[in-house]
Amino acid sequence: MKKIAAIFLALSMALALGACGQKNPAGGSAASGTANTPGKKTVVKISMTEGLNSSTYARAVEFGEKVNADCGDLFDFQIYPNDQLGSYHDVNVEAINGTVEMIIGGLSTNLDPRGSIAYTPYLCTSLSKVDYYYGEDSYIYGLVNDIADGMGLKFLGFDISGMEGMAIRGTLPDNPLDPASDKKGLQIRTTGSPMPQALMTALGYIPLNVAWNEVYSATQSGMINGFLGANAGSAYNQFRDVIDYYLPIGFAVDANRIVLSGKFWDSLTVEQQESFSKHAKEIFEQSIEQTKAEEQDYFNKLEEAGVTVVELTDEDYEALAAIARENCWPELINTFDQATYDELMSFYNQ
């Protein structure tokens, strides 16, 4: 009986490992990628922009559990929230070199100026339209896939964590979204992209490029008076104790890119690649529904934490979209090229 039990156990273990353990015909294998090193799990470091308490973090944990369930618990997923491993650019370089295996965040505009195209302002003005504008059949999805591939990364899809808003520390200007109102030199953090910089300038603020992992300290110290880029969840989870006002202006869809290091991807077996891809697609679908359900809850939590959420009207959103399209969209041509701009506008029916 002991022999039969031992044989049964061995067969069970072989089947579990075999589910994700065949050789990758593209060149990767268990040996070359260390993905199946006997007795040792393969570390998968995940660099993440969102915070520890975010739904994005919870989805990443679930992602790792599902992949390991498919692949015989071969991987040690180590998640680093709040850009702990460095800025967009830094972790992109690390992923290209193979020292960071996975990113749920941004693509470096230093490596490709089109890296920020998923954040083009007011292409999508509602979470109800995200699936159409960011799904696998969208222009943005295909373009981001090409951009990542050109960097040596493997794009697996988007994690949607909200619509980006604007936060202010200190006194809120009168009519804060009116281009004609006096902002008294308030400095607002943006990315290095000319599009958010153009919007802040048009609204009367002074844009200042600050890396996302430095925004908290810059706001706390008074180096900046506020920042663009936080969705309701990140405003609450990461910044509620250093901001006084949150304006849900819906500047852009907060669409974190899910990418793997190309070197790590090539080390995986076909079955492992299929598992990573399948569960990344599930993240996209889950993130849309969860974000819809959570946004109002985060507005309430911000208010309870002492942060005033400025209520906007439909007319406010329409005015902001008009300002963005006049001041930001021409930057698409300057940043990318006329052909990319024309293709993007064609898909989005503008």
VOGU-3710 file (C-alpha; in Angstrom, 3 decimals, decimal comma):
1> mkkiaaifla> 0,000/0,000/0,000  2,840/2,393/0,810  4,334/1,817/-2,636  1,005/2,512/-4,349  0,547/5,703/-2,324  4,058/6,856/-3,184  3,497/6,199/-6,877  0,168/8,059/-6,772  1,817/11,031/-5,023  4,635/11,155/-7,555
11> lsmalalgac> 2,176/11,082/-10,457  0,118/13,873/-8,893  3,187/16,067/-8,472  4,296/15,388/-12,020  0,891/16,384/-13,390  0,850/19,596/-11,353  4,261/20,610/-12,563  3,594/19,450/-16,092  0,604/21,757/-16,426  2,988/24,676/-16,830
21> gqknpaggsa> 6,278/22,913/-17,364  6,696/22,114/-21,031  9,500/23,640/-23,018  8,788/26,923/-24,792  9,460/26,440/-28,538  10,356/30,132/-28,794  13,550/29,392/-26,908  12,647/29,516/-23,211  12,729/26,416/-21,087  12,613/25,391/-17,492
31> asgtantpgk> 16,409/25,357/-17,379  17,105/28,575/-19,287  14,567/30,661/-17,374  14,969/29,008/-13,951  11,150/28,911/-13,944  11,202/25,243/-13,003  14,407/24,943/-10,971  13,843/21,910/-8,716  13,191/22,845/-5,097  13,341/26,581/-5,750
41> ktvvkismte> 10,579/29,013/-6,643  11,156/31,643/-9,298  10,924/35,154/-7,845  8,602/37,494/-9,737  9,060/41,056/-8,497  6,034/43,207/-9,343  6,594/46,965/-9,349  3,311/48,762/-8,792  2,275/52,416/-8,806  -0,844/51,915/-6,688
51> glnsstyara> -0,683/51,583/-2,915  -0,804/48,618/-0,562  -4,480/49,186/0,294  -5,606/49,574/-3,314  -7,795/47,193/-5,274  -4,984/47,003/-7,833  -2,765/45,489/-5,141  -5,488/42,993/-4,202  -5,933/42,039/-7,853  -2,171/41,494/-8,167
61> vefgekvnad> -2,232/39,162/-5,168  -5,116/37,219/-6,717  -3,283/37,146/-10,058  -0,276/35,478/-8,444  -2,450/32,935/-6,671  -4,227/31,988/-9,914  -0,985/31,634/-11,873  0,498/29,469/-9,148  -2,667/27,351/-9,077  -2,170/26,721/-12,795
71> cgdlfdfqiy> 1,555/26,124/-12,539  2,121/24,001/-9,469  3,103/26,852/-7,141  6,326/27,529/-9,044  6,520/31,300/-8,517  7,254/33,586/-5,579  5,332/36,785/-6,407  6,778/39,756/-4,509  4,700/42,936/-4,868  6,249/46,388/-4,342
81> pndqlgsyhd> 3,515/49,078/-4,122  3,882/52,870/-4,291  6,723/52,661/-6,833  9,066/51,351/-4,133  11,428/50,003/-6,787  11,745/53,376/-8,512  10,130/55,698/-11,028  8,421/54,631/-14,262  11,665/55,041/-16,162  13,819/53,228/-13,592
91> vnveaingtv> 11,639/50,123/-13,365  11,173/50,042/-17,140  14,942/49,863/-17,512  15,115/47,197/-14,796  12,440/45,157/-16,587  14,229/45,479/-19,914  17,393/44,220/-18,214  15,443/41,401/-16,582  15,983/42,426/-12,955  12,310/43,356/-12,453
101> emiigglstn> 9,974/40,725/-13,844  6,630/42,546/-13,912  5,196/46,068/-13,825  1,668/47,302/-13,143  2,149/50,989/-13,837  3,504/53,231/-16,577  5,778/53,049/-19,582  8,775/55,352/-19,740  8,384/58,393/-21,982  12,169/58,685/-21,872
111> ldprgsiayt> 12,424/55,419/-23,775  9,490/56,145/-26,089  7,554/59,457/-26,052  4,410/57,489/-26,916  4,621/55,755/-23,525  2,044/58,174/-22,118  -0,496/57,826/-24,927  -2,879/55,775/-22,757  -3,225/58,914/-20,631  -4,348/61,138/-23,499
121> pylctslskv> -6,825/63,522/-21,830  -10,542/63,215/-22,324  -10,445/60,462/-24,926  -12,662/58,545/-22,534  -14,737/60,604/-20,136  -16,584/57,841/-18,303  -15,803/54,480/-16,732  -18,781/53,061/-18,624  -16,830/53,497/-21,883  -13,476/52,104/-20,763
131> dyyygedsyi> -14,018/48,610/-22,150  -14,515/49,978/-25,670  -11,658/52,470/-25,581  -9,058/50,278/-23,812  -10,048/46,700/-24,675  -8,107/44,319/-26,913  -9,764/45,614/-30,086  -9,009/49,263/-29,368  -6,406/51,398/-31,086  -4,786/52,220/-27,739
141> yglvndiadg> -4,351/48,539/-26,843  -2,645/47,730/-30,129  -0,399/50,772/-29,982  0,681/50,153/-26,378  1,425/46,557/-27,327  3,738/47,795/-30,103  5,378/50,345/-27,804  6,093/47,752/-25,114  7,402/45,288/-27,676  9,795/47,915/-29,002
151> mglkflgfdi> 11,117/48,423/-25,476  11,734/44,712/-24,940  8,653/44,267/-22,746  5,583/42,037/-23,075  2,256/43,865/-22,760  -0,551/41,827/-21,181  -3,305/44,430/-20,844  -4,567/47,205/-18,584  -5,531/47,478/-14,952  -8,102/50,287/-14,615
161> sgmegmairg> -7,934/52,032/-11,252  -10,105/55,081/-11,889  -10,385/58,421/-13,596  -7,539/60,791/-12,773  -8,286/63,831/-10,699  -6,488/66,790/-9,176  -5,577/67,382/-5,528  -4,780/70,631/-3,700  -3,060/71,254/-0,374  -3,888/74,520/1,339
171> tlpdnpldpa> -6,360/77,108/0,099  -8,466/76,265/-2,939  -8,553/79,120/-5,464  -11,882/80,675/-6,337  -13,228/78,983/-9,476  -10,279/76,534/-9,564  -11,128/75,204/-13,040  -11,798/78,572/-14,679  -8,866/79,617/-16,902  -9,520/83,265/-16,075
181> sdkkglqirt> -9,393/82,925/-12,285  -6,333/83,949/-10,273  -4,290/80,962/-9,073  -1,547/83,107/-7,482  1,314/81,031/-8,867  0,164/77,653/-7,570  2,469/74,863/-8,718  0,775/71,619/-9,711  2,651/68,403/-10,310  2,235/66,684/-13,660
191> tgspmpqalm> 4,200/64,065/-15,538  6,792/65,118/-18,090  4,217/64,739/-20,853  3,313/68,017/-22,570  -0,413/67,177/-22,513  -1,104/67,492/-18,747  1,328/70,387/-18,656  -0,676/72,115/-21,391  -3,936/71,603/-19,479  -2,554/72,984/-16,210
201> talgyiplnv> -1,098/75,977/-18,020  -4,421/76,615/-19,765  -6,202/76,521/-16,384  -3,791/79,093/-14,947  -1,521/76,855/-12,873  2,228/76,343/-13,106  2,976/72,728/-14,061  5,966/71,081/-12,409  7,327/67,683/-13,396  7,735/65,491/-10,303
211> awnevysatq> 8,165/61,711/-10,274  5,123/59,947/-8,833  7,097/58,291/-6,024  8,144/61,788/-4,869  4,680/63,404/-4,966  3,825/62,706/-1,324  6,978/64,324/0,068  6,810/67,201/-2,431  3,220/67,947/-1,384  3,954/67,582/2,316
221> sgmingflga> 6,981/69,887/2,142  5,174/72,566/0,126  7,430/72,125/-2,900  4,182/71,751/-4,875  0,699/73,032/-4,045  -1,046/70,025/-5,508  -0,869/67,388/-8,174  -2,606/65,881/-11,145  -2,874/62,139/-11,559  -4,533/60,573/-8,503
231> nagsaynqfr> -7,743/58,633/-8,910  -10,159/58,595/-5,982  -8,660/55,411/-4,557  -5,050/56,553/-4,639  -6,035/59,999/-3,345  -7,502/58,316/-0,295  -5,058/55,454/0,182  -1,855/57,385/-0,458  -2,461/61,100/0,071  -5,432/61,764/2,347
241> dvidyylpig> -3,260/63,162/5,141  -1,416/65,682/2,923  -4,259/67,091/0,784  -7,211/69,323/1,579  -9,212/69,196/-1,669  -9,841/66,591/-4,325  -11,281/67,564/-7,718  -12,496/64,531/-9,736  -11,892/66,214/-13,086  -11,677/62,953/-15,044
251> favdanrivl> -8,552/64,146/-16,821  -7,638/60,704/-18,090  -8,298/57,045/-17,475  -5,879/55,731/-14,884  -4,906/52,740/-16,985  -1,933/50,940/-15,471  -0,064/48,904/-18,048  0,550/45,270/-17,125  3,872/44,291/-18,655  6,437/41,572/-18,177
261> sgkfwdsltv> 10,148/41,735/-18,752  10,767/40,373/-22,240  13,615/38,289/-20,874  11,384/36,820/-18,195  8,586/36,177/-20,706  10,944/34,287/-22,990  12,062/32,115/-20,066  8,513/30,872/-19,466  6,988/27,784/-20,990  4,080/28,109/-23,400
271> eqqesfskha> 1,666/27,004/-20,683  3,090/29,515/-18,199  2,772/32,293/-20,772  -0,840/31,304/-21,382  -1,551/31,427/-17,648  0,024/34,878/-17,232  -1,901/36,192/-20,253  -5,246/34,704/-19,243  -5,202/36,071/-15,721  -3,953/39,497/-16,828
281> keifeqsieq> -7,043/39,748/-19,060  -9,155/38,896/-16,019  -7,553/41,801/-14,165  -8,802/44,211/-16,853  -12,375/42,937/-16,634  -12,396/42,888/-12,838  -10,797/46,301/-12,518  -13,510/48,063/-14,517  -16,363/46,666/-12,437  -14,560/47,137/-9,135
291> tkaeeqdyfn> -13,582/50,708/-9,946  -17,147/51,642/-10,850  -18,370/50,261/-7,545  -15,617/51,802/-5,441  -15,315/55,351/-6,780  -18,209/56,868/-4,812  -17,143/54,950/-1,727  -13,699/56,562/-1,950  -15,271/60,004/-2,329  -17,128/59,356/0,933
301> kleeagvtvv> -13,973/58,126/2,656  -12,052/61,218/1,560  -14,754/63,442/3,071  -14,667/61,441/6,304  -10,867/61,906/6,392  -11,282/65,696/6,168  -10,630/66,098/2,419  -13,237/68,164/0,591  -14,346/66,525/-2,649  -15,325/69,283/-5,077
311> eltdedyeal> -18,515/68,328/-6,914  -18,439/68,989/-10,663  -21,353/69,425/-13,045  -21,766/68,031/-16,562  -21,048/71,545/-17,811  -17,744/71,537/-15,907  -16,666/68,302/-17,605  -17,684/69,579/-21,019  -15,715/72,791/-20,479  -12,638/70,868/-19,325
321> aaiarencwp> -12,846/68,530/-22,314  -13,055/71,507/-24,667  -10,012/73,136/-23,028  -8,043/69,870/-23,214  -8,892/69,223/-26,846  -7,853/72,730/-27,791  -4,647/72,831/-25,764  -3,574/69,201/-25,297  -4,465/67,300/-28,414  -2,208/69,309/-30,748
331> elintfdqat> 0,663/68,082/-28,556  -0,075/64,579/-29,837  1,285/65,643/-33,209  4,371/67,254/-31,693  5,041/64,367/-29,320  4,274/61,525/-31,714  3,602/62,244/-35,375  0,760/63,231/-37,669  0,022/59,634/-38,655  -0,364/58,458/-35,039
341> ydelmsfynq> -2,577/61,440/-34,271  -4,784/60,809/-37,316  -5,131/57,086/-36,511  -5,991/57,811/-32,883  -8,575/60,436/-33,756  -10,078/58,139/-36,370  -10,630/55,348/-33,870  -12,035/57,643/-31,218  -14,391/59,297/-33,711  -13,158/62,778/-33,008
//
